[in-house]
């Protein structure tokens, strides 16, 4: 039978941070040792100290939060009381409108002004009282904004009456009798925008002058008036000059009939290319 080596199981002590044989005797000997006992006591002492520190920190946080909440609650009460006092002071400064049955007007005792609900005019002022639609009163003291008691104007209609009076409502202010409905009409205005002269052209604008298409003289010349096939460059002059002799006889470098036929075929091919190019660019 073949023998093979097998390692012994090992145990890791988390307190001493060391390895040992994973046997009962080895583990008991290590745990009874002075070094292990000292480190175990130190760890337990640290754990107890950490727990005490956490309890103290929690108590301190709770006490601090209680102080913060108490201060915030106190400040909130002070702000609420200050806001209530400011509101009351504003109401007292604005005053209230009370119905005076003797003169059939509303009277504001704080500013000593009268208000006529029929004409929506105010009467008062010092030293000489006078009628006015825009009295020198604060915005909070105007009729419809400040509270009013009694009279023919209900509480819900005071705001609309004040808005009408502020905008100069009534027969004398707007020029229309009171009580008639207001008809509004929406008028649509159509503005004609001039068309750009190049609005119909899309993309790149094709050239109107110069040579179009073909390399090595295979294209065609385009003039401003349009394509002129009769104005193409031709080599007929060269063919005629090459075919005709000099005054005294045959010129030097005369072209034979076969060469002339080849040149004619090449010129015809050149013309076909020029025609296709012009047609592609829309000149024909």
C-alpha distance (Angstrom), angle and dihedral (degrees) to the residues before:
residue distance angle dihedral
X1 . . .
X2 3.80 . .
X3 3.81 116.0 .
X4 3.84 120.5 -145.8
X5 3.79 133.6 -175.5
X6 3.78 118.3 -104.3
X7 3.81 123.7 -173.2
X8 3.78 120.3 -130.5
X9 3.79 119.3 -111.9
X10 3.80 113.7 -99.6
X11 3.81 131.3 -148.9
X12 3.82 124.9 -146.9
X13 3.79 118.6 -144.4
X14 3.79 107.7 -148.6
X15 3.81 92.7 -164.6
X16 3.80 98.1 51.6
X17 3.83 94.7 28.5
X18 3.79 94.5 -132.9
X19 3.83 141.4 115.5
X20 3.81 127.3 -117.5
X21 3.79 139.0 167.7
X22 3.75 111.5 -72.8
X23 3.78 94.7 -123.6
X24 3.76 129.9 119.5
X25 3.80 94.1 -119.4
X26 3.82 94.0 48.3
X27 3.78 93.6 48.0
X28 3.85 92.6 47.3
X29 3.80 92.0 48.8
X30 3.80 91.3 50.0
X31 3.79 95.4 46.2
X32 3.84 91.4 49.1
X33 3.78 91.5 51.4
X34 3.80 121.2 111.1
X35 3.79 94.2 -123.8
X36 3.80 93.1 53.7
X37 3.83 92.3 45.1
X38 3.82 91.5 50.7
X39 3.79 93.5 48.9
X40 3.81 91.1 46.1
X41 3.80 91.1 52.7
X42 3.82 90.6 48.7
X43 3.80 91.5 50.8
X44 3.81 92.6 49.0
X45 3.80 90.3 48.5
X46 3.82 91.1 50.6
X47 3.79 91.6 48.8
X48 3.81 91.6 51.4
X49 3.79 91.4 47.6
X50 3.81 91.3 49.4
X51 3.81 90.8 51.0
X52 3.82 91.0 50.0
X53 3.80 90.8 49.0
X54 3.79 91.0 51.2
X55 3.81 91.3 51.0
X56 3.81 91.2 49.3
X57 3.81 92.2 47.3
X58 3.80 91.2 49.4
X59 3.80 91.4 50.0
X60 3.81 91.2 48.7
X61 3.81 91.7 49.3
X62 3.79 92.0 49.4
X63 3.80 91.2 49.5
X64 3.81 91.7 48.5
X65 3.81 92.1 48.5
X66 3.81 90.2 49.0
X67 3.81 90.5 53.4
X68 3.80 91.4 47.2
X69 3.81 92.7 49.0
X70 3.80 91.6 47.2
X71 3.81 91.4 50.3
X72 3.80 91.6 46.8
X73 3.82 91.4 48.9
X74 3.79 91.0 49.3
X75 3.81 92.2 48.6
X76 3.79 90.7 47.6
X77 3.80 91.3 53.8
X78 3.80 90.5 48.9
X79 3.81 92.1 49.3
X80 3.79 91.4 47.3
X81 3.79 92.0 50.8
X82 3.80 91.3 46.4
X83 3.81 91.3 50.3
X84 3.79 91.2 48.4
X85 3.79 91.3 49.5
X86 3.81 91.0 47.7
X87 3.80 90.5 50.3
X88 3.77 91.9 49.7
X89 3.80 91.0 46.9
X90 3.82 90.2 50.3
X91 3.79 91.0 49.6
X92 3.77 91.1 49.0
X93 3.79 91.2 47.8
X94 3.79 92.1 47.9
X95 3.77 92.9 45.9
X96 3.77 126.8 -161.0
X97 3.78 133.1 -92.8
X98 3.81 115.7 -118.7
X99 3.78 124.2 -168.3
X100 3.78 113.2 -114.4
X101 3.79 108.2 -157.8
X102 3.82 92.0 -169.6
X103 3.82 94.7 66.0
X104 3.84 98.3 17.3
X105 3.82 91.3 -124.1
X106 3.77 135.4 114.2
X107 3.79 113.4 -111.8
X108 3.82 128.3 -153.9
X109 3.80 107.6 -157.7
X110 3.82 94.0 -170.4
X111 3.83 94.0 61.0
X112 3.82 98.5 18.4
X113 3.80 96.1 -126.3
X114 3.79 131.6 137.7
X115 3.80 127.1 -142.7
X116 3.82 125.4 -155.1
X117 3.85 109.7 -151.6
X118 3.81 92.0 -163.4
X119 3.80 98.6 57.0
X120 3.82 95.4 18.8
X121 3.79 90.4 -132.0
X122 3.79 128.0 137.3
X123 3.80 126.0 -133.7
X124 3.77 124.4 -160.8
X125 3.76 144.1 67.4
X126 3.77 135.7 138.1
X127 2.95 141.7 -65.0
X128 3.84 90.4 1.5
X129 3.81 116.7 23.5
X130 3.80 116.2 -137.1
X131 3.80 141.5 169.3
X132 3.81 117.5 -98.3
X133 3.77 139.4 164.1
X134 3.82 92.2 -153.1
X135 3.79 106.4 41.2
X136 3.83 121.1 -174.3
X137 3.79 92.7 -103.6
X138 3.80 128.8 130.5
X139 3.79 115.8 -98.5
X140 3.81 90.8 -112.6
X141 3.80 90.8 54.6
X142 3.81 97.7 55.3
X143 3.78 118.0 113.0
X144 3.77 109.3 -93.2
X145 3.80 93.1 29.3
X146 3.78 98.1 57.7
X147 3.82 115.6 56.7
X148 3.79 119.2 -96.3
X149 3.76 134.3 -164.9
X150 3.78 130.2 -145.6
X151 3.76 126.2 -19.7
X152 3.78 131.3 104.1
X153 3.81 95.3 -65.7
X154 3.80 111.7 89.2
X155 3.77 120.1 -141.1
X156 3.81 94.5 -107.6
X157 3.81 95.4 52.0
X158 3.80 96.4 49.6
X159 3.79 94.6 87.0
X160 3.81 94.1 51.5
X161 3.80 91.0 46.8
X162 3.77 91.2 51.2
X163 3.79 91.8 48.4
X164 3.79 90.8 49.6
X165 3.79 91.4 48.9
X166 3.80 92.8 47.7
X167 3.80 91.9 51.7
X168 3.81 92.2 50.0
X169 3.80 97.3 -101.8
X170 3.77 125.2 175.2
X171 3.74 133.8 69.6
X172 3.81 93.7 -66.0
X173 3.81 96.4 47.3
X174 3.82 105.7 40.9
X175 3.79 99.2 25.9
X176 3.82 95.2 -124.3
X177 3.79 128.7 99.8
X178 3.79 116.6 -99.4
X179 3.78 118.3 -104.9
X180 3.81 97.3 33.8
X181 3.81 117.3 121.1
X182 3.78 119.1 -107.9
X183 3.82 113.2 -122.6
X184 3.77 117.4 -159.3
X185 3.79 123.8 -164.5
X186 3.78 126.9 -165.4
X187 3.80 114.4 -138.6
X188 3.78 118.1 -160.0
X189 3.76 117.1 -154.0
X190 3.79 118.9 -155.3
X191 3.79 114.5 -153.1
X192 3.81 117.4 -161.4
X193 3.79 110.7 -140.4
X194 3.82 114.1 -154.0
X195 3.78 114.3 -115.7
X196 3.76 118.2 -115.3
X197 3.83 112.2 -114.5
X198 3.81 91.4 -128.0
X199 3.82 96.1 43.2
X200 3.83 92.9 108.7
X201 3.78 93.1 56.1
X202 3.77 115.0 91.0
X203 3.76 125.3 -161.3
X204 3.78 121.5 -22.3
X205 3.79 115.5 3.2
X206 3.77 113.0 -126.1
X207 3.82 116.9 -120.6
X208 3.78 119.3 -101.9
X209 3.80 98.8 -161.2
X210 3.79 136.4 39.1
X211 3.78 133.2 37.7
X212 3.80 117.0 -35.1
X213 3.79 124.3 -158.8
X214 3.79 132.7 -18.4
X215 3.79 130.6 69.1
X216 3.76 128.3 -122.5
X217 3.81 91.5 31.2
X218 3.82 95.4 -53.0
X219 3.85 95.5 123.7
X220 3.78 130.6 77.9
X221 3.78 133.8 -108.6
X222 3.84 114.8 -113.2
X223 3.77 120.0 -157.0
X224 3.80 127.8 -164.4
X225 3.81 91.2 -100.6
X226 3.82 93.7 55.9
X227 3.78 137.8 -89.3
X228 3.80 116.1 -32.5
X229 3.81 111.5 -166.0
X230 3.80 89.5 -170.8
X231 3.80 90.9 60.9
X232 3.80 94.6 59.3
X233 3.71 118.7 123.3
X234 3.75 109.9 -100.7
X235 3.68 134.1 -176.2
X236 3.76 95.3 -141.9
X237 3.77 90.0 110.8
X238 3.77 89.4 54.7
X239 3.78 91.0 47.9
X240 3.79 91.7 47.8
X241 3.77 92.0 45.8
X242 3.74 91.4 46.6
X243 3.83 93.3 46.2
X244 3.79 96.0 47.2
X245 3.78 117.4 74.7
X246 3.74 128.2 -134.7
X247 3.82 122.6 -91.1
X248 3.75 94.2 -90.0
X249 3.77 99.8 40.5
X250 3.80 141.5 -62.5
X251 3.84 113.0 1.6
X252 3.71 122.3 -124.9
X253 3.87 110.3 -91.2
X254 3.82 96.0 18.8
X255 3.85 115.3 -174.9
X256 3.75 117.2 -121.8
X257 3.81 124.6 -136.5
X258 3.83 92.6 -101.9
X259 3.77 92.1 51.0
X260 3.79 90.5 47.7
X261 3.81 90.5 51.4
X262 3.85 90.8 49.5
X263 3.80 90.5 49.3
X264 3.80 90.3 49.3
X265 3.80 91.8 51.6
X266 3.81 90.7 48.7
X267 3.78 90.8 49.7
X268 3.83 90.4 50.0
X269 3.80 90.3 51.5
X270 3.80 89.5 49.0
X271 3.79 90.2 52.1
X272 3.83 91.7 50.7
X273 3.82 90.6 51.8
X274 3.79 90.2 49.4
X275 3.82 91.0 49.4
X276 3.83 92.5 50.9
X277 3.80 91.4 46.7
X278 3.79 93.0 50.4
X279 3.81 90.8 47.3
X280 3.81 91.0 50.4
X281 3.81 91.4 53.3
X282 3.78 91.9 46.8
X283 3.80 98.0 -112.4
X284 3.82 94.2 123.6
